[in-house]
Amino acid sequence: MSKKVVKSEERLRVLIDAEDCYLTIRDVTVLTGLGRATVYRRIGSGDIPVVRLGGTIRVSKRSLLATLKEMETRTPSAA
């Protein structure tokens, strides 16, 4: 297993275990399974709240999880 894969797996474990942290766009794509373009589209529409730090965008893990839970409850189930 390459060092890059191991490092990615370790980072994912840390992100999952962290109660709250600020995520990069890449982190959001990994945790949610959404594509990069979809994440940016959701940010642009205001569905995913962000914090802008200089030229970077960060997403609070706590806010992301709350947003996803809210979106889940708004989505009508297929019957």
C-alpha positions in Angstrom: 0.0 0.0 0.0 1.4 3.4 -1.0 2.2 6.1 1.6 -0.3 8.4 -0.1 -3.2 5.9 0.4 -2.3 5.3 4.0 -2.1 9.0 4.7 -5.5 9.5 3.0 -7.0 6.7 5.1 -5.6 8.1 8.3 -6.9 11.6 7.5 -10.4 10.1 6.8 -10.3 8.4 10.2 -9.4 11.6 11.9 -12.2 13.5 10.1 -14.8 10.9 11.0 -13.7 10.8 14.6 -13.4 14.6 15.1 -16.5 16.1 16.8 -16.1 19.4 14.9 -13.4 20.6 12.6 -13.2 22.6 9.4 -13.2 20.6 6.2 -11.7 21.3 2.8 -13.8 20.8 -0.3 -11.9 17.6 -0.9 -12.8 16.4 2.6 -16.5 17.2 2.0 -16.4 15.2 -1.3 -14.8 12.2 0.5 -17.2 12.3 3.5 -20.4 12.8 1.5 -19.6 11.0 -1.8 -20.7 14.1 -3.7 -18.7 15.3 -6.6 -16.6 18.4 -6.5 -18.8 20.3 -8.8 -21.9 19.3 -6.8 -20.3 20.5 -3.6 -19.5 23.9 -5.2 -23.0 24.1 -6.6 -24.5 23.4 -3.2 -22.3 26.0 -1.6 -23.3 28.5 -4.3 -27.0 27.9 -3.7 -26.5 28.3 0.1 -27.3 24.6 0.9 -23.9 24.0 2.4 -22.8 26.8 4.7 -19.1 27.8 4.5 -16.5 29.9 6.2 -14.2 31.9 3.8 -10.7 32.4 5.1 -8.7 34.5 2.8 -8.8 32.7 -0.5 -9.9 29.4 0.9 -13.3 27.8 1.7 -13.8 25.7 4.7 -16.9 23.8 5.8 -17.7 23.2 9.5 -18.2 19.4 9.9 -21.0 20.0 12.5 -22.8 22.4 10.1 -22.4 20.0 7.2 -23.9 17.1 9.1 -26.8 19.3 10.3 -27.4 20.4 6.7 -27.3 16.9 5.4 -29.7 15.7 8.1 -32.1 18.6 7.2 -31.9 17.9 3.5 -32.6 14.2 4.2 -35.8 15.1 6.1 -36.9 17.5 3.3 -36.5 14.9 0.6 -39.7 13.0 0.0 -39.3 9.3 0.1 -40.2 7.3 -3.0 -43.3 5.3 -2.4 
